[in-house]
Amino acid sequence: MSAGSRLFQVRKGTFQTECAYYLYFRVFNKSAAGVQAEMVASVAYLDAAGRLQRSTPLLVEPPHKSSPSFSSYFAIVPPPEPTTRFLATIFLVSKGSVLIDFVKVAAHEIERQN
């Protein structure tokens, strides 16, 4: 993906309101030397009509490594509203060129303290 590119997926489902969702992904910075890649990864919750309920963006600036490899990232997303019917994962590249791999969204129970 190069600057100006976007990648997204929308999933319909029933989502657990007592869980936080984690977005996991890996990024490989394939930009030319001296160019700092920059992208935004986001998870958005939408209602049955497709209206945005909440969005959790994460600014990512993947490093250039001396030994080329993927860098792992994750974002913790607050629990969805009970009316959530869709979950969207979105990647927007604003600078440089990147490869995105291993995109996963997983629910994790929230431990309540008394």
Summary of the structure (lengths in Angstrom):
residues: 114
radius of gyration: 15.6
end to end distance: 46.0
largest distance: 51.7
contacts: 314
relative contact order: 0.43
helix: 0%
strand: 59%
